[in-house]
């Protein structure tokens, strides 16, 4: 694919809340995350609602892509890598907030307007490449088209990752014994369940509801939350895990 054939997909916040792994769904094309989207995710992540979990998941996915990049690389584009697999695309963060070089179609008061202005600017500056705004907001799609944006799409099912090698296995196996070399751990109960909050480098890119177990099966836990400095695990136990059914509770 030549550079002119690469599309630019600008993702709205609601796309990442709908599907936090949407970042990996655009194959060899360019994915642009406006700074406004990061600001909205940051405001949402601390709410006491399910949507906050999706916001945190999207932020962690972005961090995994940009964690070793310089500021210049982040603005120019970083190769998209998912669990060690290079997808061929490039992702960047666009500083859309009060950017002096953007000729505004709308006032900058609303986040949606800033994102649309970004799409219009890229449509002009990246021509002849195809620039596509992806949003699940019907009204935003109408506004963008009315302002002159040529390509506006919903996030569709056929854009989801279809390569099974890119899908998570749902678990991580830890080499050796899990508790070896873990010093900073706080254990507590919620009802009858035991939880551990700890710091460890053994678990890479954890996500909610992922199972963690070691080689000897002496420890089996489920990720219930994770933070910048640590992770929270529900202590399940191997026998209890293996007694669970896909549909229903434990036997």
C-alpha positions as CSV (number, residue, x, y, z in Angstrom):
1,X,0.0,0.0,0.0
2,X,1.4,3.4,-1.0
3,X,1.1,6.4,1.4
4,X,-1.6,7.9,-0.8
5,X,-3.7,4.8,-0.5
6,X,-3.5,4.9,3.3
7,X,-6.7,6.3,4.9
8,X,-6.8,8.5,7.9
9,X,-9.3,7.3,10.5
10,X,-10.2,9.9,13.1
11,X,-11.8,8.2,16.1
12,X,-14.5,9.9,18.2
13,X,-14.6,9.2,22.0
14,X,-17.8,7.2,21.8
15,X,-16.1,4.7,19.5
16,X,-13.5,3.9,22.1
17,X,-16.2,3.6,24.8
18,X,-18.2,1.3,22.6
19,X,-15.1,-0.9,21.8
20,X,-11.9,0.0,23.6
21,X,-9.9,-2.3,21.2
22,X,-11.2,-0.4,18.2
23,X,-7.7,1.1,18.0
24,X,-6.5,-2.2,16.5
25,X,-9.3,-2.5,13.9
26,X,-8.1,-0.4,11.1
27,X,-5.3,-2.7,9.8
28,X,-2.6,-0.9,7.7
29,X,-4.2,2.6,7.8
30,X,-3.5,5.7,9.9
31,X,-5.4,6.2,13.1
32,X,-5.7,9.7,14.6
33,X,-6.7,10.3,18.2
34,X,-7.6,14.0,18.7
35,X,-6.4,15.4,22.0
36,X,-10.0,16.3,22.8
37,X,-10.8,12.5,22.8
38,X,-8.1,12.0,25.5
39,X,-9.5,14.8,27.6
40,X,-13.0,13.2,27.4
41,X,-11.7,9.8,28.3
42,X,-9.8,11.3,31.3
43,X,-13.1,12.9,32.5
44,X,-15.0,9.7,32.2
45,X,-12.6,7.2,33.7
46,X,-13.3,8.1,37.3
47,X,-17.1,7.9,37.1
48,X,-18.9,5.2,39.1
49,X,-20.4,3.6,36.0
50,X,-19.6,0.8,33.5
51,X,-18.6,3.4,31.0
52,X,-15.6,4.4,33.2
53,X,-14.2,0.8,32.9
54,X,-14.3,1.1,29.1
55,X,-12.6,4.5,29.3
56,X,-9.8,3.1,31.4
57,X,-9.4,0.2,29.1
58,X,-9.1,2.5,26.1
59,X,-6.5,4.6,28.0
60,X,-4.5,1.6,28.8
61,X,-4.5,0.4,25.2
62,X,-3.3,3.9,24.1
63,X,-0.6,3.8,26.7
64,X,0.6,0.4,25.5
65,X,1.1,1.8,22.0
66,X,2.7,5.1,23.0
67,X,4.6,4.2,26.2
68,X,8.1,4.2,24.6
69,X,7.5,6.9,22.0
70,X,8.9,10.4,22.1
71,X,6.6,13.5,21.8
72,X,7.7,13.9,18.2
73,X,6.9,10.3,17.4
74,X,3.5,10.5,19.1
75,X,2.5,13.5,16.9
76,X,4.0,12.0,13.7
77,X,2.7,8.5,14.2
78,X,3.8,5.3,16.0
79,X,3.5,1.8,14.4
80,X,0.5,-0.1,15.9
81,X,1.6,-3.3,17.7
82,X,-0.9,-5.5,19.4
83,X,0.5,-8.2,21.7
84,X,3.7,-8.4,19.7
85,X,2.0,-8.4,16.3
86,X,2.7,-5.5,14.0
87,X,-0.6,-4.6,12.3
88,X,1.0,-2.4,9.6
89,X,-0.9,0.8,10.6
90,X,0.3,4.0,12.3
91,X,-1.4,5.8,15.2
92,X,-0.9,9.4,16.2
93,X,-2.3,12.0,18.7
94,X,-3.4,15.2,17.1
95,X,-3.2,18.4,19.2
96,X,-6.5,19.8,18.1
97,X,-7.3,21.9,21.2
98,X,-7.0,25.6,20.2
99,X,-4.7,24.8,17.2
100,X,-4.0,28.0,15.5
101,X,-3.4,26.4,12.1
102,X,-7.0,24.9,11.9
103,X,-9.5,27.0,10.0
104,X,-12.6,26.5,12.1
105,X,-15.9,25.4,10.6
106,X,-17.5,25.5,14.1
107,X,-16.7,27.3,17.4
108,X,-14.2,25.5,19.6
109,X,-16.6,25.5,22.6
110,X,-17.9,21.9,22.1
111,X,-15.6,18.8,22.0
112,X,-17.5,17.4,19.0
113,X,-16.8,20.7,17.1
114,X,-13.1,20.5,17.8
115,X,-13.0,16.9,16.5
116,X,-14.9,17.8,13.3
117,X,-12.6,20.8,12.8
118,X,-9.6,18.4,13.1
119,X,-11.2,16.1,10.4
120,X,-11.7,19.0,8.1
121,X,-8.2,20.3,8.5
122,X,-6.7,16.8,7.8
123,X,-9.0,16.4,4.8
124,X,-7.4,19.4,3.3
125,X,-3.8,18.9,4.5
126,X,-3.6,15.2,3.7
127,X,-5.2,15.3,0.3
128,X,-5.4,13.1,-1.8
129,X,-5.5,10.6,1.1
130,X,-9.0,9.7,2.2
131,X,-9.9,11.1,5.7
132,X,-12.7,9.4,7.6
133,X,-14.3,10.5,10.8
134,X,-15.6,7.5,12.7
135,X,-18.3,8.2,15.3
136,X,-21.4,6.5,16.7
137,X,-23.1,9.9,17.2
138,X,-25.7,10.3,14.4
139,X,-26.0,14.1,15.0
140,X,-22.2,14.5,14.8
141,X,-22.1,12.6,11.5
142,X,-24.8,15.0,10.1
143,X,-22.9,18.1,11.4
144,X,-19.6,16.8,9.9
145,X,-21.2,16.1,6.5
146,X,-22.9,19.5,6.5
147,X,-19.6,21.2,7.2
148,X,-18.0,19.6,4.2
149,X,-16.4,16.4,5.4
150,X,-16.6,13.9,2.6
151,X,-16.3,10.6,4.5
152,X,-18.1,10.0,7.8
153,X,-18.8,6.5,9.2
154,X,-20.3,4.6,12.1
155,X,-18.1,2.0,13.8
156,X,-19.4,-1.2,12.1
157,X,-19.1,-4.8,13.1
158,X,-17.1,-5.5,9.9
159,X,-14.3,-3.3,11.2
160,X,-13.8,-5.5,14.3
161,X,-10.6,-7.5,14.5
162,X,-11.1,-10.7,12.5
163,X,-7.6,-12.3,12.8
164,X,-7.8,-14.8,15.7
165,X,-4.1,-14.3,16.4
166,X,-4.9,-10.7,17.4
167,X,-7.6,-11.8,19.9
168,X,-6.7,-12.2,23.6
169,X,-6.6,-15.7,25.0
170,X,-8.4,-14.5,28.1
171,X,-5.6,-15.6,30.4
172,X,-1.9,-15.2,31.2
173,X,0.4,-18.0,32.5
174,X,3.1,-16.8,34.8
175,X,6.4,-18.7,34.8
176,X,7.4,-20.2,38.1
177,X,5.5,-19.6,41.3
178,X,3.3,-16.5,41.3
179,X,4.2,-15.3,44.8
180,X,7.9,-15.4,44.3
181,X,9.5,-11.9,44.3
182,X,6.2,-10.1,45.1
183,X,6.8,-8.0,48.1
184,X,4.2,-5.2,48.0
185,X,0.8,-6.8,48.4
186,X,-2.3,-5.8,50.3
187,X,-4.9,-8.6,50.8
188,X,-8.5,-7.9,51.9
189,X,-12.0,-9.4,51.8
190,X,-15.2,-8.2,50.2
191,X,-17.9,-10.5,51.6
192,X,-16.6,-14.0,51.2
193,X,-14.1,-13.2,48.5
194,X,-10.4,-12.5,48.9
195,X,-8.7,-9.9,46.8
196,X,-5.1,-8.8,46.4
197,X,-3.8,-5.4,45.3
198,X,-0.1,-5.7,44.3
199,X,2.7,-4.5,42.1
200,X,4.3,-7.0,39.7
201,X,6.1,-6.9,36.4
202,X,5.1,-10.6,35.8
203,X,1.7,-9.6,34.3
204,X,2.0,-7.7,31.1
205,X,-0.9,-5.5,29.8
206,X,-3.6,-6.9,32.1
207,X,-7.2,-6.2,31.5
208,X,-10.4,-6.8,33.4
209,X,-11.7,-10.3,33.7
210,X,-8.5,-11.8,32.5
211,X,-7.4,-15.0,34.4
212,X,-3.9,-15.2,35.8
213,X,-2.3,-18.5,36.9
214,X,1.2,-19.9,37.5
215,X,2.9,-23.0,36.2
216,X,2.1,-25.1,39.3
217,X,-1.5,-23.9,39.4
218,X,-0.9,-23.0,43.1
219,X,-2.3,-19.5,42.3
220,X,-5.3,-18.6,40.1
221,X,-6.8,-15.2,40.1
222,X,-8.9,-12.9,38.0
223,X,-8.1,-9.3,37.2
224,X,-10.9,-7.1,38.7
225,X,-9.1,-3.8,38.2
226,X,-5.7,-2.4,37.4
227,X,-4.0,0.9,37.9
228,X,-0.9,2.7,36.7
229,X,1.0,1.4,39.8
230,X,-0.6,-2.0,40.3
231,X,-3.3,-4.6,39.8
232,X,-6.2,-6.0,41.7
233,X,-6.9,-9.7,41.6
234,X,-9.7,-11.9,42.9
235,X,-8.2,-15.0,44.4
236,X,-10.1,-17.9,42.8
237,X,-8.1,-21.1,43.2
238,X,-7.5,-23.7,40.5
239,X,-10.3,-26.2,41.6
240,X,-12.9,-23.5,41.7
241,X,-11.9,-22.2,38.3
242,X,-12.0,-25.6,36.7
243,X,-15.4,-26.2,38.2
244,X,-17.0,-23.3,36.4
245,X,-19.2,-23.6,33.3
246,X,-19.2,-21.3,30.3
247,X,-22.9,-20.6,31.0
248,X,-23.8,-20.6,34.6
249,X,-22.0,-20.7,38.0
250,X,-19.7,-23.2,39.7
251,X,-20.7,-26.8,39.9
